[in-house]
Amino acid sequence: MKPLPLEAPQHFTNRELSFLAFNQRVLAQAQDSTLPLLERLRFLCISCNNLDEFFEIRVAGLKQLQDLPLLAVGPEQMSVHVQLEAIHAAALALVHEQYACLNEQLLPELEAAGIRLLQADDWTIEQQTFLQAHFHDQVEPVLSPLGLDPARPFPRIQNKSLNFIVQLAGKDAFGRDSDLAVVQAPRSLPRVVALPAALGGGYVLLSTIVEAFVEQLFAGVHVRSCHQFRVTRNSDLFVDDEEVDDLRRALEGELAHRRYGAAVRLETVQDCPAEVTQFLLEQFALSSADHHEVQGPVNLNRLSALCELAARPDLLFPAFTPAAHARLHDGANLFSAIQQGDLLLQHPFQSFNPVLDLLRQAAADPDVLAIKQTLYRTGGDSPIGDALVAAAHAGKDVTVIVELRARFDEEANIQLSERLQEAGAHVMYGVVGYKTHAKLLMVVRRETSGLRRYCHLGTGNYHPRTARTYTDYGLFTCDPQIGADVHEIFLQLTSLTRTPQLRQLLQSPFTLHEGIIKRIEREAELARSGRPGRIIARMNALVDAQVILALYRASGAGVQIDLIVRGICCLRPGIAGVSENIRVRSVIGRFLEHPRVYCFGNDGTPQVYCSSADLMERNFFRRVEVAFPLLDTALRDSVLADLELYLQDDQQAWLLHADGHYRRVSAPGQGRISAQQVLLERYASAAMT
């Protein structure tokens, strides 16, 4: 039989189904009894939040395509209709498993640990009295029950908000027949209420409180039933860059509409009557395929509040303090330290503070002339933003490229851009049609030998909080060639210039895609000539079909390829004649795996690039991204050692098989090596010596 061509559809996995498989691995952390109990609850909430965003963006996008005459999307050649059917089946199974995990594992174990989530039937008379007073004083004043009749149509329901559909009987004060009403819970109300210790403690969900006392909202009318529901809406923003004069103003207008985009999913509680569910589906123009019936509260994300409210450090991962780099102790002069040689930080095992220190020292240094930085996600009340504002006030020439379209961080980035402009910084929004996702910081300093550029290049965002929960690399360097490249990229982002001829960096949308494929093909040529070909890569997602095909060709040439892919992977490893020399693993642990590292054997002189870019079409062609080489051999070797450590992980690793399914390397608690734990202990030990 003639072998199938490499580009045959069965050699690829659908990206949407691959994402759902990743979220299944996140949920497996919640099911892992060897992990701390509240951390398992947190993982459950993360898996639910991931699913929300998946529907808000990916499913919403597919629904917009389903009426177009497109036969298939993606290299696996699945039609939009077939994808939506497969997503529906996989998502239903995932939701069922999420609630089974909550009801059969986590809630009983939490109660055994003294953390009780109380239902109305569990309340003592004293607890009921307390909660009734809480409802009267704190909840009822901000609720607005909305009766439904021809004069009062179905209300606008915000994206992912908590709502109740109430069945009524009887006549109201105006003699109108009552049938249905909607009660919307404002986002300002806390979703979890802690009971005083004097009343026995425990926690009650807002939804339970509203359901228990909903009759007080409908005096004189009989409440037949009350049921929670939640709708998920399309949350992708669309702004035609070429049709707007002011991107920030246009985005501000779009943000106001995000909460009311087209509905894509309806969640109701299990006991919601069929006729009520059908009524809701009709109001949101959804079908039964878009309905999820759940066995518990409609928004499990809110349960994450228990992790803080319970105040039980014994049920959390042990606290740790990120280690300080040996050359970057408190009070160290960052400029002197970087002059001694390149520095590589690995977060969260090492502190993110040196990045802040560089900005603060630059603001106070009379020899610093300019600071330039890209910002994608920084979070609210960002200390990075504070440091840049302080630098602008100190008279430095501060230029910041703020990416306003960082999904779900648009509002925070708009506010930050306003603060920076008010301080006198030059604020730019990047290039029309391209998101600026590169992580770049450059400080220009006048020294006796002339101007010197100090740079920080990272794989993760300039976000101090996520730097404690995401694994990432950050490079400090004053290498002249890298500095010149960073300078050229900032010129490109802030002015009208030609594509720069970079010396060391690979940049999308120009040289990154070609550069990655060229290096893969070089390994293949080495293997064909009888020399060892080797590729190790670590990333969040592998989707681009051209890169996958290049990896298949390299595998066929004999290159040994190990891929550490946290989330989506459209490549299928281990297929005879296609990918038998490729192995794919995913590591899901305490920290979110986030670095992108691409290592090529290069005939015994390895080349290692760290990057802000995953191997996805959007990163190659619709974003400004950077991959930077590790020129210092010691730093290069340390990253290679990290990669080898991840390949040895047998506690938190999953292997992808040729059939597209992931299987754990070993059963929970049975493995010997957790890469993240080894790194935690290694850096903690180094900090003590």
N, C-alpha and C positions, 0 to 999 in steps of 0.2 A: 504494500500500500504506500502511495506517495505521501511523504510527511507533509503536515499542514504548514503553511507559511507562518513565519513568526508573528505576523500581524493578525492571525486568525482570532476571531472574537473570543473563543474559549480560552485564550491565553491571557485574558484580562479579567479583572474583577470590577464590578460596578462600584463607583466611588461612594454612592449613597449607602449601599448595603455594607460596604467596608466600614463606613463611619458607624453604622449601627452595631457592627461587630466590635468596633473599638469601645462603644458605650457599654456593650455587654461585658467587656473586660473591666471597665470601671465599676460596674455593678458587682462583679465578682469580688472586688475589694470589700464591698459592704457585706458580702456573704462569708467572708473569710474570718472564722472565729478566732484565728490567732492574732488578729489585729485589735487594738484598743477599741472598746465598744463605741464611744462617741465619735471616733474617727471613722468607724464603719457607717455610722449614721451620716456623717459628713459626705462620705463617698456616695451613699444613696442619693443625697441631695444633689451632688454634682452630676450624677447620671441623669437625674430628672431635669436639671437646668440645661444640660447638654441636649436633651431631647427637645426641650422647648425651643432652643435656638435652631436646632435642625429643622423643625417645622416652620419656624418664623422665616427662615432664609431658604433652605434647600427645597423643602416640599413646596413652599410658596412659589419658588421659581419654576418648579416643574409644573405646577398647576397653571401657571401663566402660559406654558408651552403646549398644554394638552390639546388645545383647540387649533393649533397651527399644523400645517401639513408637513410635519417632520416625521420621517419614518423611524429614525433611531438617533440616539445621542450617545457619544462616547465610543471608544474603541471596542467595547464589549458588545456594541450594536443592540442594546436594549431600547425598545421604544419607550416613550414617555408613559404610555398607558401601562405597559408591563412593569416599568419601574415603580409606578405608584401602587400597583397591586402588590408587588413584592415588599415595598416599604410598609404598606398597610399590615400585611401579615407579620412581618418582623417586628414592627413597632407594637402591635397588639400583644405579641408574646413577651416583648421586653417590659411593657407596662404591667402585665400580669405578674411577671417575675419580680418587678420592683415592689409591688404591694404585698406579694407573698413574703418577700424578704422583710418588709416592715412588720407585717402582722404576725408572722410565724416565728421570726427570729429576733428582730431588734426590739420590738416593744416588750415581749416577755423578758428578754435579758435586761433591758433597761429597768423594768419594774423590779426584777430580782436584785438589781444594783441600787435600788432606792430612788429611781427616777421614774415617777408614774405620770403617764399622760391620761388624764381622767376623762371618762365619758360622763354624760349627765346622770346615768344610772348609778355611777360610783360616788356621787356627791353626798356628803353628810348634810344634815339640816343646816349646820353652821357654814359649811362651804357654799351651799346654795344661797343662803342669805347674803354672804359676802359677794358672790358673783352676780346676784340680782342687783345689788347696790352698784357694783361695777358697771353693769349694763345700763342702769338708769343714769349714772353720773358721767360715764366716759364713752359709752357706745351709742346709746339711743340719740343723744343730741346731734350726732353727725350722720345719722342714717336718714335716707329719704326714700321711703317706700313709694313705689310707682305703680299704681293700679293700671291695668290694661283694659281699654275699651276704645270705641271708635274715636273718641275725643282725645284719648291719651295713647298714642301708638307705642310700639315697643321701643324702649330707650336705646341710646347708643351705649354699647358695652365696651369698656376699654380692654386693650390687649392684656391678657393674663390676669385680669382683676378677679377678685373673689365676689361672687354673686349668688343670690338665692332666688329660685323660682317658687312662689308660694301659691298653693291652691286654696281658694276661699269659697265660702258659702254664706248667703245672706245679703241684705241690703245695707248700703252705707248711709251716711247722714242725709244724702240728697235723694235717697230712695233708689239708687242705681243698683242693679244686680252685680254682685261681685263674683269673679271667677278666678282671675289670675293677677298676681302682682309680682314685681321684681324688686328685690332689695339689693342695693350695691354697697359693698363695704369699702370705704375710702382707704387709700394706701397709707394714710397717716395713722391708722389704728394698728397697734402691735398685734401680730398674728398669734403670739403665744403669751399667755398670762400666767404668772407664777403666783401660787397661793401662799399666804403667810405660813411660816413654820408653826405658829400657834394653832393653825387650823389643820395641821397634819402635812402641810407642804403639797407638792405635786404641781402639775402644769395642766392648763386647759387651753385648747385652741379657740381662737375667736369664733371660728365657724360653729363650734359646739355651743358657745355662749349665745350666739344669735339664734340658732335653732331652738335652744331651750326657752328663750324669752321672746320669740318672734310675735307671739300673740299680743304682747303689749303694744306693738306697732299698729294693730288693727282692732282697736276697741269696738265692741259691738258687732263684729263680724267673726264668723267661725273660721278658724284656720284648719283646713283639712290636712295639709301636709306642707313641708318645707324642705327643699332639696338644693344642695350646692351645685353650681355649675361654673365653668370657666371656658372662655374661648381664646384660642391662640390665633393671632393675626399675622399677615404679611408685614414684616418689620424692615424689609430692605428699603433703603432710601434711593430714590432716583433723582438725580440732578444732571441735566444736560450741560456739561461744562462749557460747551461751545455756544450755548444759548443764554448764558447768564452773565451779567456784568459784575456781580458781587457774589462770589461763592459762599461766603459766610452768611450773608443775608438769605440766600436761597436755601441753604441747609437749615437755617433757623425756621424757615417756613415749612420745610419738609418734616422737621422734628415734631411740629404740632400735629401733623397728620399721622405719624407713625402709630399712635395708640389706636387708630381706627382704620387700619388697612383691611384688605379683604380677609375674611375669616378662612382659616385653613384646618382648624380642628376644634371639636367640641368635647369637653370632658364633663361627665355627670357622675354623681354617686350611683352606686349599684341599685339602690331601691327607688330611683326616680321612675315614675310610671311611664310606660311606653308612649302614651299619648302626649305627655309633657315633653319627653325627649324629642318626639317627632315635631312638636310645635317649635321647640328651640332650633332644631335643624333647619326648619323652613325659614325661621327668622334670619338665620345666618347664611342661607343659600348653600347649605352643606348636604351631603348624602350620608347614608348610614356608614359608608366606608371611612368617613371622616370623624366618626364618633368613638370615643374611648370611655368605657364604663369602668369606674375604679372602685376598689374596695377600701375606701378610706377618704381622707381629705383630698380635695381636687388639686391641691398644690403642695406636694411633699417638700418643695424647696424651703418652705417656711420652717420646717422642723430643724433646720440648721441652727436656729436661735437657741435650741436646747444645749448646744455645745458650749455656749457662753453662759447661759442662765444657770445651768447645773453647777458650774464652778467645781468640776471634778477633774483635777489634773491627773488623777490616777487612772482615768478612763481615756486619756489623750496620749499622743506620742510624747515621749520625754522632751522637755524643753531643751533647746540648745542655743548657744551663742555663736554666730558666724565667726570664724577665725580671722585674725588680722594677718595680712601678708607680712613676711619677715622684714621687708623693706618699707612697709607702709604702716608702721606703728603710729599710735596717736601722736599728733604733732609733727609727723614727718613732712619734710618739704617734698611735695609731689614732683616738682620740676627736677630737683636734684636726683630723686629716686628714679625717674624715667630716664634721665641722662645716663645712668649707670647701665642701662640695658632694658630691653622690652620686658614688660610685666604682664602676666596672664592671670586673671582672677576667675575662679570657678564658683558661681553662686548656686545655691545658697550656702554652700560649705564655707565660703569666704565672704567677708563683709562687702556690701555694696557701698559703704561709706566713702572709700577713696574716690568714687566718681563725684560725690557731693563735695568732697574736700578739694578736688581739682577745681571745680567751679568757684568755690568760696575763696580759695587761695588766689585764683586768677582775678577775682573781683577786687581783692585787697592789694594785689601786686602792682606797683607803679609801672613796671616794665611790660605788663600785659597790654597789648593794643586792641585785640579783637577776640571775640568768642563767637563761634558758629556751631549750631547744633540742630539736628533733626529730632522731632518729637512725634511719636506715633500714639503711644498710650502712656500717660503719666499718673492718672488718677486724680481725684479731687484733692484740693489743698496740697499740691505737690511741692515737696522741698526742692525738687529740681527747678520748678517754676520760681520758687522763692529765691533760689540762688541766682537765676538768670535776671530776675527783677533787680536784685541787689547789685549785680554787675552793671546793669544799665544805669542805675542810680549813681554808681561809682564812676560813671563817665566812660566805661568801656564801650567799644563798638560791638553791640550784640546783635547777631542775626540768627533768627530761629525759623526753621521750616516746620510749621505745625500742620500735621495731616488732619484736616477737619473731618475726613470721611473714615476715620478708624471706627469700625462698626461697634455700636453701643457705647462708644466714648465720644461721640460727636459733641454733645452738649458740654462736657467737661473741657474738651479741646477748644471750643468756641470761647468759653469763659477764660481759659488760660491765654488765648491769643489776645483778648481784650486787655488783660492785666499787663501783658508784655508790651503792648502798644502804648498803654498809658504810662509805662515806665520809660519809654523812649527807645525800646528795642525795635529793630527792623523785623517785621513779621511777614513771612511769605507762606503761601499755601501750596507750594510745589508746582508741578507741571500739569497743565490741562490734560485730562484723560489718564493720568497715572497716579496711583497712590504712592506716596513717599514712605516706604517701609524700612529703608536702611537705617541703621543705628550708628550715627556718626556724631562725634564731638571734636572740635578743633579749637585750640587756644594758640594764638599767635603772640610771641613774646620777643621783645628786643633784648639781645644779649651782645656781649663784646664781639662775638664772631659774626654778628648779623642777626637777622630774624630767624627764629626757630619755631617750627610747628610741633605742638604736642597734641597727640590724637588719642581718642578712645574710640574703639570700634567694637560693637557687641553683637551677640546673637539674640539678645532679649531687649525688652523695652526699658526706657529710663523711668522705672517705676519701683521705688524702694520697697513697697509692700510685696509686689509679686517677686521681687528679687529674693524674698525669704521663702517662697513656695515653688518657684520655677527653677529648674536647673538650666544654667546658661554660662557662656564664656564672655569675658570682656578683656580686650587687649589694650594696654597702654603702650604707646610707642612714640618716639621722636625720629624714627627712621625717615630720612629725607625723601625717599621715593614714595613711601606710603603717604607722608604728609603732602607731597605734591599732588598725588592722586586725589586725596580727600579735598584739597583746595580746588582742583579742577571740577570735582563733582558739585561742590557748593557753588562755584561759578555757573555751572550748568543749571542748577536749580533756581538761582536767583536772577539770572540774566539770560540774554539771547546769545548762546554760543553754539559752536559746532560740537559734535560728539568728540569728547576728549580722547586722546591716545594715552591710556593709562599704562603705568609701568608695572604695577604689582597687583592691583585690584581687578577683579572681574565685576562687571556691573550690568544689571539688567536695566532697560530692555535691549542692551547693545551686545555685550560680550559674554554674559554669564551662561546663557543656554549653549551657545557655540563652544564656550570654554569647557563646560562640563562634558559635553559629548566628545570633544576633541581628546580630553584626558582619558575618557573611557576607551576610546578607540586606540589610544596609544598603548594602554594595557593589553588590549586584544592583539596588537601587532607584536608586542613583546612575547606574548604566549605563543603566537604562531611561529615565532622564530626560535622557540625552544627555551626561552627564558621565563622566569616566573612572573605572571601577571597577578596583581592583587588590588582589590578595592574594598575599603571599609567605609561605610557612610552611616551617619546618624542624623535623623530628621524627624519632623512631625508627620509629613505626608509625602507620598510618592504617587503622582498621578500622571505626569506628562508622558504621553505615549511615545514620543521620540526618544526620550531618555530611557524608557523601559525597553524599547526595541534595541537601543545601543547596548544596554546591559545584557539582553538576550544574545546578541551577537558576540559580546565579550565572553559570556558563559560558554557559547559554542566553540570559542577559540581556546578555552581552557582556563580562563581567568577565574580565580577563586574570589567570590564576592560574598561579603557579609553585610547585610543591611539591618540597621536597628531603627525601626519605623514605629513611632509611638502610636499613630492613629491610622489614617487612611492609607492603604497600600493597594494599588490596582495591578501590581505585578504578581504573577503566580510563580512561586519557586518550585524547584524540584520536578519539573516536567521533562521527561526524557527527550533529548534532542532539542530542547528549547532553553531550559533554565536549570539543568541538573547541577550546575556549579554555583547556584545562588541559594543562600539561606537568608530567611527573614525572621526577625524576632521583634517583639514589642515588649517593653518594660513598663509596667504600671506600678508605681510605688507611692511612698509618702509624698514625694515632690513630683510636680508635673514636668515630665521630660520635654525640654524646649530647645536645646541647642541644635544647630545644623552644622555638621562637620563632615567634610568630604576628603577622604584620604586615598591617594593613588600611589602604588608601590614605586613606580618610576625607576625600575631596574635597580633597586637597592638604595636609592636616595629618595625617600618618601617625600611627597608633596602633601601638605595638610592645609586645607582651607576651612576657616570658620565663616559662617554666613548668617544673614538675616533671612535667607530665602529657602523655602522648601522647594522640592522638585515638582512644581506645579506650573501649569501654563500661565496662570495669573501672575505668579512670581517672576516668571521669565519675560513676559510680554506686556503686562498691564501694571507693573509696579516698578519703582526705582528701588533696587536692591543692591547689596554689595557682598562679595565674598572676598575675604582677606587672608593672605597666606601667613603662616607662622614661620618667619625667617630664622628665628633663634632655634637652634637644634635642640636645646634643652627643653624649651616650651613645646616644640613639635613632639619630642619623645614622650613628654608627660601626657599629652593628649592621646597619643597612640596607646600609651599604657591604660588610659581611661577607657578607650575603645575595647581593648582586650579584656578589661575587667567586666564591661557590660556583656561581652560575649561569653563570659564564664558564669554570669548570673543564673542561678537555678532556683531562686526563691520568688522572684517577681517577674520572671520572663515567660512569655508565651511564644511558641513557634508557629509560623504560618506554614500550612501544608499545601500540596499541589491542588487539593480539592477546594481551596479557598477558606478552609476553616482553621481556627487557632486552637491550639491545645497547650495547656500549661506544661512547662518543662518538668515540674514535679508538683506533687500535692502540697497544699498549703501547710507551712510549718516543717516540711521535710527537706528543703534545700539547704545547702551549706553556705552559699554566697549570695548576699544581696549587695549589688553594686552601690546603691545609695547609702546603705548602712556602713559599708567599708569606707566610703569617702567621708561620711560623718565622723567616724572614729579616727580616720587618718588625720584629718585636719584638726580635730580636737586634740589629738595627741601632739601634733606639731606645735599647736598654740601653747601647750604646757611646757615645752622644752626650751 
